Amino acid sequence: MTRIADRLTTEAPSSWEPLQTPKEAAAFLRVHPKSVIRMAREHMIPAIRLGKHWRFRSSDLTAWAASRVQSS
């Protein structure tokens, strides 16, 4: 029987990316950190909640921002 920790290290996807804090996500989106948290709480932007902390993936935020662009 394999341990969960062994499986996590050997089966981790190669596309893993670190999660951003609200401050980092706010800098990326050029908004205030409190706005990022409010938008995450209201399901306006893709976010992950870990306990009481919000985290964000850069790729999710990039895709979300690209989908919000309106071409004329």
TANOR-V759947 format. One record per residue. N is the residue number from 1. RES is the residue in one letter. PHI is phi in degrees with one decimal (999 if undefined). PSI is psi in radians with two decimals (NA if undefined). D_CENTER is the distance of its C-alpha to the mean C-alpha in Angstrom with 1 decimal. Layout:
n = {N N}
res = {RES RES}
phi = {PHI PHI}
psi = {PSI PSI}
d_center = {D_CENTER D_CENTER}
This chain:
n = {1 2 3 4 5 6 7 8 9 10 11 12 13 14 15 16 17 18 19 20 21 22 23 24 25 26 27 28 29 30 31 32 33 34 35 36 37 38 39 40 41 42 43 44 45 46 47 48 49 50 51 52 53 54 55 56 57 58 59 60 61 62 63 64 65 66 67 68 69 70 71 72}
res = {M T R I A D R L T T E A P S S W E P L Q T P K E A A A F L R V H P K S V I R M A R E H M I P A I R L G K H W R F R S S D L T A W A A S R V Q S S}
phi = {999 -90.8 -79.5 -61.2 -61.0 -64.7 -67.3 -65.6 -78.1 -89.9 -109.1 -66.3 -66.4 -73.9 -96.6 -64.5 -133.2 -67.0 -88.5 -96.7 -78.9 -58.0 -64.7 -68.6 -64.8 -64.3 -64.2 -62.8 -88.9 60.2 -133.4 -75.6 -56.6 -66.2 -66.4 -63.2 -64.4 -62.7 -63.8 -66.7 -62.1 -90.8 59.8 -86.0 -128.2 -69.8 -151.3 -123.5 -106.6 -113.0 67.7 -101.0 -104.5 -98.7 -135.7 -138.1 -97.4 -59.4 -64.5 -65.7 -67.4 -64.6 -64.5 -62.5 -64.1 -65.1 -72.9 -86.8 -75.1 -105.1 -88.6 -101.3}
psi = {2.30 2.59 2.65 -0.72 -0.66 -0.73 -0.64 -0.67 -0.55 -0.43 0.25 2.38 2.59 -0.23 0.37 2.41 2.57 2.65 2.57 2.59 2.92 -0.63 -0.74 -0.72 -0.66 -0.72 -0.69 -0.75 -0.13 0.84 3.04 2.53 -0.63 -0.55 -0.68 -0.78 -0.75 -0.77 -0.66 -0.77 -0.62 0.18 0.56 -0.48 2.68 2.26 2.85 2.29 2.11 1.69 -2.07 0.10 2.44 2.43 2.72 2.54 2.36 -0.73 -0.66 -0.74 -0.65 -0.79 -0.72 -0.80 -0.69 -0.62 -0.34 -0.21 2.24 2.13 2.54 NA}
d_center = {33.0 29.8 27.7 24.1 23.2 25.2 23.5 20.0 21.2 23.3 21.2 17.7 16.5 17.1 13.9 11.8 9.4 8.7 5.7 6.1 8.2 9.0 11.8 10.2 7.9 11.3 13.2 11.3 12.0 15.2 15.2 16.0 13.5 15.3 14.6 10.8 11.5 14.1 12.3 9.6 12.9 14.6 12.2 12.4 8.8 6.3 4.8 6.0 9.2 11.1 14.5 14.6 11.5 8.2 5.1 1.7 2.7 5.9 7.6 6.0 6.7 9.9 11.0 10.6 12.6 15.0 15.7 16.6 19.1 22.6 25.3 28.8}
